[in-house]
Amino acid sequence: MELQLALDLVNIQEAKELVNEVKDHIDIVEIGTPVVKIEGLRAVKEIKEAFPQLKVLADLKTMDAAAYEVLKASEAGADIITILAAAEDESIKGAVDEAKKQGKKILVDLIAVKDIATRAKELDEMGVDYICVHTGYDLQAVGQNSFKDLQTIKGVVKNAKTAIAGGIKLDTLPEVIKSQPDLVIVGGGITGADDKKSAAAKMEELIKQESFA
Ligand SMILES: O=C(CO)[C@H](O)[C@H](O)COP(=O)(O)O
């Protein structure tokens, strides 16, 4: 099980400072969708150059022109690129094919998909690398989370790795870990903590304990 730090509400300099603080306790740095929109793929490039030991995920949430966007993010240094599960199958397949050519991975985000079991099964058959359940900020604000959705996709996904994102904090991480996702994505649970290094270290510890249990 890996831990991904999601950076959504920062500029490139702030991103570098945050990663520097927690770099020993995370596996993947996510350049969040708002960061890519505001700073461009330059954010991916600069973080990969500054922290080559970490994998970098570009959270493009691609909906169309998938192969081209995967190519550009790959050229910027991304190791993993995201596409929306709601995209056309042709887009998903284009993303998967381009990622294979570039030696990169595709994470598909199920945000806003209603029948996640059916879509997760289809995505799995299309050869994506990760399938992620995700409660975005706007649904977190009305008290929702993706913990049950994770169990649902674990029941149908046979090949891809499973991931979960959306409002995960230190106190809810044990419940998430029980469902054994391959990847846990945490933004505010680390970036909003008074002691970010300690929050990331405690999360890493919980994940390690469970992985070896
Ligand atoms: O993709 C995102 C928002 O669309 C976030 O990166 C993801 O939800 C993780 O952040 P947080 O833990 O703060 O919810």
The ligand as an ORCA input file, in Angstrom:
! r2SCAN-3c Opt
* xyz 0 1
  O      -8.396     15.375     -6.461
  C      -8.681     16.041     -5.486
  C      -9.800     16.980     -5.508
  O     -10.503     16.900     -6.713
  C      -7.846     15.908     -4.233
  O      -6.513     15.875     -4.581
  C      -8.209     14.665     -3.449
  O      -9.593     14.744     -3.078
  C      -7.371     14.504     -2.198
  O      -7.425     15.644     -1.402
  P      -8.178     15.698      0.026
  O      -7.571     14.621      0.871
  O      -7.876     17.094      0.547
  O      -9.639     15.462     -0.260
*
